[in-house]
Amino acid sequence: MASVKPCSDPANAGGWMLNEEVSDEFNRPALDEAKWLIQGKGGVYKSNWIGRAPSQFSVDNVRVEDGMLKLQSRWQPDFKFSSKLDLSFPAKGEKGRAYENITTAAVICKNQFRYGYMEIRCKAANASVTSSFWGTGKGSELDVFEIIGAPTKGEEPNLEKRFQSNVIDWGKKEQKDRRKWRGKHFLDWRPADGFHVYGCEWDENGLKFFADGKQIQAISKEELGEGWVLTQPLWLWVDSETFPWDGLPTKESLPADFEIDYIRVWQKGQAPGQLHP
């Protein structure tokens, strides 16, 4: 595994070294729970996040199969949903959204890293749910991508090909002040149709995003100014959620799997396993 090279730099001109503490090929019979947290397992919810309503994370929707991590979204109205309302981004006139009908899943790496190139080979779920690869740190969030495989609503054309990235400052009290950057790129393919490699290079100067080894967008620390909050180590997440503003999945479209072949993280100038430069 240590011999594999980044898709963005196959000759390894950058001198990348694989950090196996935050990488996984998912070739074991089951998920390595010493490395990964299944959101909700044992009642543990990192960041107190149970999912975006109407969907809620279920530990039963996570499995390793055929050498892949698979996160399933299900139509499951009999699930024991939380009675609390989701207060994030309610629709006009709503005090909050109820959790109902749809279960999804999230998996988070228990180890952190600071700066490097993170890469995932995956196939998005073929439903109106997200397939997302992202990270959280102290007061910060980096969404490498949020992809809606088969949106049932949305004002943008080709929404099923949209690769959306975000930088979030959780130190801001008001939601409207938290998003410091949103990057959108429309891919040449529909991510729910097949496997592709997506990556992000993160260093002290900014971010570069890649699809199948080709750079597709970037944002610098200088451009973000005070919005550059990505200075702390990150925990990596993969998950599916509902984004009501892009439409909800139908009962007929579920179950649907977000399939992940591997997650790999490389860093420069340090031995594998050394988490912080």
KOLMAR-266956 format. One record per residue: x, y, z of N, C-alpha, C in turn. Coordinates in steps of 0.001 Angstrom, whole numbers, plus 500000, padded with zeros to 6 digits. Atoms other than C-alpha are relative to their C-alpha. Last residue first. Layout:
((X Y Z) (X Y Z) (X Y Z))
...
//
This chain:
((498681 499518 500390) (504254 518155 510542) (500547 501006 500978))
((499913 498550 500063) (501409 516421 512396) (501404 500440 499605))
((501243 499316 500350) (500236 512850 511996) (500169 501493 499783))
((499761 498754 499282) (503445 510845 511800) (498888 500970 499611))
((500414 500145 498613) (502094 507434 510773) (500247 501245 500827))
((501392 500445 499834) (504011 507349 507505) (499681 499800 501479))
((500202 501432 500094) (507308 509231 507856) (498526 499661 500134))
((500181 500652 498712) (507496 512925 507148) (499722 498519 499795))
((498923 499789 499054) (508602 515301 504421) (499806 499394 501362))
((498628 499775 500443) (505382 515552 502473) (500952 500092 501181))
((499411 498776 499469) (501981 514065 503224) (501457 500080 499557))
((498545 499887 500073) (499758 511515 501519) (500433 501327 500615))
((499462 498682 499674) (496194 510559 502415) (501520 499930 499947))
((498550 499929 499780) (494311 507654 500898) (500406 501439 500285))
((499670 498645 499557) (490637 506627 500972) (501489 499998 500308))
((498907 499720 499054) (489696 503534 499003) (499958 501458 500410))
((498963 501011 500237) (486999 501813 496933) (501177 500187 500954))
((498664 499424 499830) (484110 503852 498302) (501042 498894 499896))
((498991 501055 499979) (480532 503098 497233) (501406 500595 499964))
((498794 499224 500271) (477670 505474 498112) (501145 499022 500193))
((498703 500070 499321) (474795 502986 497971) (500974 501053 499492))
((498933 499570 500903) (471108 503422 497114) (501297 500073 500789))
((498707 499583 499475) (468089 501764 498728) (500986 500394 498898))
((499220 500556 498890) (466070 503609 497574) (499744 498511 500153))
((498575 499848 500316) (464947 505224 494306) (500915 499379 501051))
((499611 500918 501075) (461363 503889 494620) (501492 500065 499682))
((499980 501353 499457) (460802 505568 497997) (500531 499021 498967))
((501291 500685 499966) (461707 508856 496387) (500167 498619 500618))
((500091 501257 500734) (464822 510800 497274) (498594 499414 500106))
((499879 501185 499149) (464347 514393 498402) (499919 498734 499160))
((500997 501049 500174) (465004 517451 496253) (500273 498792 500871))
((499720 500659 501276) (467964 519782 495848) (499044 498845 499731))
((500065 498974 501044) (466674 522171 498555) (500357 499433 498617))
((501364 499770 500465) (465953 519123 500748) (499890 501009 498862))
((499989 498548 500177) (469657 518187 500905) (498617 500362 499451))
((500983 499384 500886) (469493 514643 502297) (500234 501502 499975))
((501033 499228 499315) (472666 513175 503728) (498934 500376 498977))
((501128 499626 500843) (475318 510656 502735) (498985 500723 500875))
((501382 500188 499575) (478674 510364 504443) (499030 500271 498865))
((500766 500324 501199) (482445 510213 504278) (498566 499771 500460))
((501342 500580 500013) (484351 512063 506968) (499652 499527 498593))
((500662 500233 501273) (488020 512916 507576) (498659 499306 500180))
((500528 501359 500041) (489153 514385 510899) (499277 499837 498673))
((501350 500383 500390) (491218 517502 510345) (499731 498527 500289))
((500160 501367 500512) (494257 519089 511978) (498545 499655 499755))
((499973 501022 498962) (494053 522886 512417) (499879 498605 499375))
((498654 500052 499430) (494973 525680 509997) (500165 498900 501042))
((499543 501396 500063) (491953 525612 507695) (501450 499872 500457))
((500099 500563 498653) (490383 528911 508800) (500573 498580 500062))
((499129 501176 500006) (491216 531054 505752) (500071 499439 501430))
((500791 501225 500128) (488181 533342 505808) (500833 498738 499947))
((500410 500413 498662) (490307 536208 507130) (499153 498736 499980))
((499724 499008 498967) (491930 536408 503694) (499629 499481 501377))
((500976 500130 498917) (490217 533914 501375) (500211 501017 501112))
((501337 499659 500499) (492099 535019 498263) (498960 499969 501117))
((500025 498559 500276) (495437 535006 500105) (498622 500442 499529))
((500104 499332 498700) (494811 531537 501518) (499887 501504 499802))
((498780 499743 499220) (494305 530353 497968) (499672 500648 501341))
((500218 498770 499241) (491366 528692 496221) (501228 500196 500892))
((499049 499683 498937) (491546 526031 493532) (499561 501268 500702))
((500237 498715 499353) (489485 524289 490855) (501004 500184 501133))
((501263 499434 500484) (489526 521388 488362) (499642 501321 500672))
((500447 498934 499109) (493065 520010 488591) (498763 500669 499418))
((499971 498683 500631) (493261 516777 486584) (499500 501055 500980))
((498640 499495 500138) (494206 513509 488296) (500116 501380 499395))
((499227 500907 500856) (490855 511779 487785) (501367 500584 499656))
((500887 501083 500413) (489174 514805 489395) (500730 499171 498957))
((499682 500823 501165) (491345 517239 491346) (498887 498991 499733))
((500922 501125 500119) (490947 520109 493823) (500209 499288 498661))
((500129 500352 501410) (493658 522525 494944) (499158 498730 499922))
((500605 501274 500384) (493534 524264 498328) (500006 499846 498482))
((501306 500104 500627) (495468 527050 500030) (499600 498588 499643))
((500259 498928 500962) (498849 528367 501161) (498642 499914 499327))
((500148 498725 499297) (499383 526379 504368) (499661 501156 499070))
((498786 499586 499292) (498679 523156 502527) (499777 501374 500601))
((500192 498975 498976) (495714 521177 501266) (501344 500318 500634))
((498714 499686 499387) (495730 519103 498085) (499812 501212 500905))
((499791 498618 499569) (492292 517707 497303) (501372 500121 500648))
((498984 499676 499010) (491323 514558 495445) (500064 501471 500334))
((500123 498593 499644) (488705 512731 493415) (501017 500314 501100))
((499086 499620 498925) (489172 509426 491599) (499907 501506 500214))
((499003 499004 500389) (486286 508071 489528) (500829 500339 501230))
((498949 499631 499055) (483967 505065 489733) (500960 501014 499379))
((498804 500829 499922) (480819 504897 487633) (501023 500544 500977))
((499925 500998 501075) (477374 506231 486720) (501219 499089 500111))
((500734 501198 499605) (476635 508018 490015) (500080 498900 498951))
((499279 500807 499008) (479416 510542 489326) (499281 498744 500463))
((500954 500088 498899) (477747 511778 486094) (500601 499060 501047))
((500716 501258 499806) (480567 512692 483770) (499017 500127 501151))
((500344 500507 501341) (482301 515731 482296) (499213 498705 500082))
((499166 501059 500544) (482241 517343 485739) (499533 499586 498607))
((500876 500991 500612) (480603 520650 486597) (500853 498997 499228))
((499467 500448 501290) (482742 522602 489040) (499055 498935 499456))
((500828 500911 500789) (481465 524649 491936) (500698 499678 498689))
((499496 500242 501343) (483516 526269 494688) (499126 498987 499282))
((500691 501099 500663) (481927 527783 497764) (500561 499887 498588))
((499754 500228 501431) (483987 529915 500104) (499165 498832 499524))
((498986 499057 500447) (483755 531447 503558) (500326 499842 498517))
((499401 500467 501248) (480501 529769 504591) (500950 501063 499469))
((499091 501143 499835) (479950 530642 508255) (500685 499560 498702))
((498610 499550 499944) (478539 534181 508105) (501002 498836 499951))
((499694 499248 501210) (475009 533270 506961) (501452 500444 499941))
((499798 500900 501127) (474832 530604 509657) (500444 500735 498744))
((501099 500007 500961) (475286 533202 512392) (500328 499095 498814))
((501265 500315 499339) (477585 532510 515350) (498866 499830 499005))
((500989 498952 500202) (480852 532346 513423) (498650 499573 500568))
((499860 499023 498931) (483528 530085 514880) (499006 501143 499887))
((500971 500292 498952) (482275 527277 512677) (500157 500920 501209))
((499464 499492 498738) (484114 528791 509710) (498939 499800 501079))
((500954 499548 498984) (483253 526712 506648) (500747 500439 501262))
((499205 499717 498805) (485236 526183 503432) (499058 500664 501003))
((500276 498892 499087) (483148 524537 500731) (501092 500130 501049))
((499065 499980 498878) (483395 522300 497658) (499715 501228 500856))
((500017 498786 499179) (480730 521399 495100) (500910 499848 501203))
((499008 500284 498969) (481227 518902 492281) (500108 501286 500806))
((499364 498934 499223) (478106 519232 490125) (500902 499441 501087))
((498571 500000 500312) (477381 516486 487593) (500776 501016 500837))
((499476 501336 499714) (473873 515585 488877) (501489 499873 499677))
((499706 500085 498569) (473124 519325 488952) (500604 498651 500373))
((498902 500965 499804) (473393 519406 485156) (500399 499854 501461))
((499927 501092 500977) (471200 522529 485024) (501194 499105 500299))
((498848 500028 500894) (470885 524481 488289) (499889 498876 498973))
((500110 498964 501015) (467470 525173 489819) (501153 499974 499005))
((498804 499173 500074) (467196 521966 491743) (499905 500962 498845))
((500353 498587 500093) (464797 519119 492314) (501290 500779 499892))
((501396 499951 500435) (464816 515331 492125) (499497 501430 499870))
((500872 499025 499338) (468604 515148 492233) (498588 499985 499437))
((501198 499968 500843) (470235 511910 491036) (498990 500957 500619))
((499946 500939 501114) (473815 511618 492314) (498836 500077 499042))
((501364 500538 499979) (473983 514754 494447) (499860 499103 498772))
((500555 500379 501295) (477693 515402 495022) (498600 499444 500217))
((501370 500428 499744) (479281 517255 497940) (499387 499756 498626))
((501111 499978 500950) (483014 517538 497571) (498697 499585 500654))
((499306 500270 501255) (486216 518345 499422) (498979 499921 498880))
((500759 500948 500804) (484080 519929 502122) (500749 499817 498687))
((499649 500030 501412) (486539 521534 504519) (499169 498928 499321))
((500484 501113 500820) (485249 522447 507969) (500466 500193 498568))
((499891 499920 501449) (486630 524631 510737) (499444 498756 499322))
((500648 498807 500532) (486252 525551 514398) (499967 500099 498496))
((500408 499075 498949) (488768 522932 515514) (499443 501269 499362))
((498942 499713 499049) (488823 520514 512624) (499480 500950 501058))
((500277 499004 498972) (486302 518862 510342) (501203 500130 500920))
((499231 500055 498769) (486862 517064 507056) (499585 501089 500961))
((499743 498726 499351) (484937 516183 503926) (500787 499819 501281))
((498667 500271 499461) (484003 513568 501354) (500458 501322 500596))
((499112 498919 499585) (480311 513583 500404) (501286 499484 500631))
((498844 500864 499777) (477808 511483 498487) (501131 500989 500267))
((498608 499645 500243) (474669 513499 498901) (500897 498779 500097))
((499279 499863 498731) (471147 512200 498501) (501427 500407 499659))
((499920 498588 499628) (468726 512416 495572) (500478 500138 501444))
((501245 499535 499377) (469516 508907 494383) (500192 501462 500376))
((500896 499638 501099) (472192 507013 492428) (498607 500347 500553))
((501304 500662 499902) (474743 507042 495246) (499071 500521 498912))
((501061 499332 499235) (478107 508351 494097) (498727 499168 500014))
((501164 499871 500878) (480892 506025 492950) (498871 500566 500838))
((501352 500290 499561) (484258 506241 494675) (498992 500126 498865))
((500576 500570 501227) (488002 506527 494548) (498621 499499 500367))
((501027 501034 499844) (489134 508895 497274) (499611 499498 498615))
((500543 500541 501243) (492185 511133 497644) (499011 498877 500297))
((500980 501042 499656) (493648 513417 500296) (499283 499565 498730))
((500859 500248 501154) (496839 515397 499635) (499094 498826 500340))
((499711 501181 500799) (498562 516841 502670) (499087 499932 498793))
((499396 499746 501298) (498178 519363 505462) (500357 498687 499291))
((499931 498568 500327) (497339 518481 509057) (500869 500183 498767))
((498773 499611 500689) (496199 514948 509907) (499914 501493 499689))
((499976 498719 500704) (493718 513448 512316) (501287 500153 499199))
((498711 499320 500002) (492909 509937 513519) (499910 501283 499186))
((499700 499631 498613) (489434 508631 514425) (501339 500721 500129))
((498700 500517 499549) (488364 508656 510782) (500290 500496 501416))
((499005 498968 499727) (484637 509336 510401) (501302 499359 500467))
((498825 500636 499413) (481886 507186 508855) (501086 501061 500117))
((498761 499227 499954) (478395 508472 508081) (501092 499190 500681))
((498872 500514 499221) (475114 506832 507088) (501187 500944 499923))
((498749 499888 500758) (471607 507433 505719) (501137 499510 500883))
((498770 500168 499228) (468065 506729 506913) (501203 500036 499065))
((498758 500316 500716) (464941 508144 505276) (501159 499849 500980))
((500024 500806 501227) (461300 508127 506472) (501346 499513 499467))
((501024 500986 500354) (461400 510870 509107) (500341 499282 498695))
((499302 501183 500497) (463498 513423 510991) (498956 498923 499717))
((500131 501258 499262) (461446 516609 511344) (500832 498913 499335))
((500479 501154 500766) (462626 519923 509947) (499951 498764 500880))
((499007 501052 500127) (462864 523173 511886) (499399 498834 499239))
((499135 499830 498834) (460916 526285 512792) (501132 498992 499969))
((499792 501163 499128) (459473 526326 509295) (500878 500374 501186))
((501203 500299 499246) (458011 529397 507589) (500133 498808 500926))
((500729 498823 499548) (460736 529515 504992) (498709 499587 500704))
((500683 499291 501077) (462562 526201 504832) (499254 501205 500576))
((501417 500314 500183) (464871 525240 507691) (499414 500784 498829))
((500586 499644 501290) (468625 525567 507091) (498531 499591 499861))
((499103 499491 501033) (469900 523812 510211) (499247 500200 498688))
((500094 498546 500101) (467329 523557 513026) (500907 500587 498932))
((498723 499565 500551) (466741 519806 512726) (499885 501499 499723))
((500011 499391 501320) (463749 519141 514959) (501410 500377 499601))
((499547 498615 500085) (463972 516725 517866) (499887 500506 498570))
((501174 499125 499942) (461831 513575 517980) (500380 501478 499927))
((499978 499012 498928) (464770 511476 516843) (498745 500861 499929))
((499455 498676 500279) (463836 508664 514489) (499975 500884 501243))
((500251 499210 498803) (463335 505055 515565) (500663 501373 499846))
((498799 499732 499209) (463216 503552 512076) (499641 500872 501207))
((500157 500606 498675) (459739 502422 510911) (501234 500182 500887))
((500894 499216 499135) (459752 504890 507977) (499829 499434 501400))
((500154 500796 498787) (462828 503222 506428) (499095 500727 501000))
((501342 499559 499625) (463477 504310 502852) (499580 499125 501170))
((501176 500877 500059) (467169 503593 502785) (498714 500783 500257))
((501167 499184 499646) (470495 505311 502106) (498770 499139 499779))
((501302 500144 500636) (473493 503002 502152) (499001 501034 500514))
((500910 499256 499138) (477142 503712 502846) (498649 500030 499305))
((501264 499610 500615) (479380 501104 501243) (499096 500645 501050))
((500875 499466 498965) (483068 500655 502074) (498734 500496 499303))
((500428 498606 499999) (484644 498532 499372) (499207 500319 501258))
((498835 499128 499904) (486616 495320 498985) (499668 501480 499983))
((499281 500007 501276) (483597 493380 497732) (501188 500956 500011))
((500421 501073 500904) (481603 494364 500836) (500770 500131 498690))
((498864 500219 500899) (482260 496526 503869) (499682 498764 499188))
((499470 501351 500173) (479027 497721 505496) (501248 500042 499130))
((498572 500042 500314) (477387 500835 506907) (500442 498550 499866))
((499848 499666 501410) (473605 501346 506813) (501454 500025 499548))
((500277 501180 500815) (473004 499522 510096) (500207 500244 498512))
((498802 500842 500008) (474707 502330 512023) (499804 498774 499111))
((500240 501300 499376) (471844 504634 511025) (501266 499159 499897))
((498986 501034 500127) (472227 508351 510283) (499589 498731 500735))
((499235 500168 498770) (469032 510399 510029) (500980 498856 499806))
((499242 501240 499807) (467234 511762 506972) (500734 500000 501335))
((500707 501053 499270) (464460 514388 507067) (500801 498718 500236))
((501397 500393 500154) (466535 516014 508250) (499509 500293 498574))
((500825 498865 500400) (470291 516343 507949) (498584 499525 499717))
((500414 500016 501398) (472137 513739 509960) (499134 501197 499691))
((500734 501247 500233) (472715 512873 513625) (499510 499875 498560))
((500668 499930 501300) (475445 515480 514174) (499338 498659 499709))
((501435 500071 499686) (476467 515943 517832) (499142 500037 498735))
((500554 498665 500251) (479922 516955 516530) (498494 500058 500267))
((498994 498944 500073) (480753 513227 516561) (499347 501302 499565))
((500210 499174 501185) (477709 511160 517458) (501024 501134 500011))
((499004 498931 500187) (478397 508316 519906) (499740 500709 498676))
((500561 498711 499606) (475310 506300 520935) (500946 501171 499828))
((499915 499855 498556) (477242 503039 520849) (499466 501329 500509))
((499673 501277 499363) (477674 503461 517116) (500204 500219 501494))
((501122 500549 499252) (475893 506681 516086) (500309 498693 500706))
((500774 498985 499289) (478381 507668 513392) (498744 499387 500620))
((501290 500020 500670) (480489 504648 512527) (499093 500937 500786))
((501215 499917 499198) (483879 505684 513842) (498795 499921 499079))
((501184 499288 500481) (486907 504531 511856) (498846 499942 501004))
((499642 498839 500816) (490473 503563 512798) (498797 500868 499670))
((498943 499337 499246) (489972 501048 515621) (500411 501292 499291))
((500580 499025 499079) (486658 500313 513928) (501015 500558 500995))
((499046 499905 498910) (488403 498660 510991) (499524 501092 500962))
((499359 498705 499810) (485349 498005 508826) (500925 499965 501211))
((500845 499012 499347) (484626 494341 508153) (500777 501299 500165))
((501395 500480 500002) (485956 491483 506012) (499021 500999 500606))
((500278 500932 498907) (489117 493520 505367) (498557 499515 499920))
((499881 501379 500477) (489909 495057 501962) (499789 498966 501099))
((501266 500681 499689) (488686 498554 502827) (499974 498562 499457))
((500397 500647 501257) (491749 500136 501159) (498677 499249 500147))
((500581 501335 499898) (492245 502560 504070) (499610 499503 498616))
((500260 500599 501306) (494157 505763 504771) (499430 498608 500188))
((501233 499377 500474) (494283 508028 507844) (499649 499516 498593))
((500884 499777 498859) (496884 506168 509912) (498658 500597 499578))
((500922 501125 499872) (498414 504858 506673) (499061 500144 501192))
((500283 500061 498566) (499988 508231 505912) (498936 498928 500207))
((501333 500398 499572) (501405 507737 502423) (499901 499957 501517))
((499918 501228 499219) (504560 509689 501640) (498611 499682 500552))
((501070 500336 499072) (504611 512293 498872) (500260 498673 500715))
((499428 500727 498870) (507882 513403 497323) (498979 499625 501057))
((500137 499250 498757) (506255 516065 495144) (500572 499307 501217))
((499025 498916 500030) (507561 514553 491918) (499964 500803 501296))
((499640 499593 498640) (505594 511440 492810) (501122 501038 500019))
((498540 500148 499953) (505537 510219 489199) (500557 500350 501373))
((499625 501411 500096) (501780 509632 489540) (501503 499738 500004))
((498537 499931 500126) (501157 513180 490831) (500556 498582 499903))
((499638 498668 500468) (497400 513917 490745) (501498 500146 499731))
((500472 499912 501381) (496559 510207 490981) (500383 501350 499397))
((501195 499186 500256) (498680 510142 494123) (499635 500019 498519))
((499707 498579 500172) (501153 507253 494375) (498719 500780 499724))
((500943 499319 500881) (500832 503711 495682) (500283 501497 500003))
((499407 499722 501310) (503989 502152 497156) (499057 500750 499069))
((499144 498819 499915) (502843 502401 500795) (500590 500392 498649))
((500825 498788 500000) (500000 500000 500000) (500857 501259 500000))
//
